Amino acid sequence: AASICHVQENVLQRVLQLPVVSSTCETLQRKYSSTKESHPLMASVCEVYERGVQGAGALAMWGMEPVVRRLEPQCESAVAVANSLACRGLDHLEEKIPALQYPVDK
């Protein structure tokens, strides 16, 4: 069978679109939001954590930018190969495990 992955498609996007994964993410997001709303102390802790993660991510990207710029051509081909292999693996998993196409509650 031909791979469903297209050149522009990212294996992570495909995984996130699987019903079992997307429904789990939605459930976790709802629980996280309701916990923040019902527990003021947890809300403040969560907000501090969220700001810290955003700041760390921005700092990491800023620090890596010059390296990524120099390695971009090599990185692009390596990422394309890895993405292609991962997509083929995902095709195989989807074929062998039909439950991946159902939400968690099913």
Phi, psi and omega in degrees: 000141179287147179294139179281345182291133175256166183305316184283344185282142181250138182299325179296319177299318180297317180297317181294337180275348177299132182306320181296324180282313183296321179292325176295316179298317179297317179297314180296320179297318179297316180295319179299313181295316181292326177295316179298320182289323186270346181232098183305321180295317178297322181300316181292322177296316180297319180295319178297316179298315181299317179296320179297317180295317179297316180296317180295320179296316180295318180295318180297317180296318180297318181291328183274343187307311180298321180295314181298320180299319180289325184266000188311309182301315180293320181297317182301315181290322178295318179294320179298317179295313181298318180297317180298314179296317180296321179296319178296320176297320179293321175304314182296315179298316180297326179289319185276336183235083182300336181299339178297340182272003181245148175297162184304319185293345178263000000 
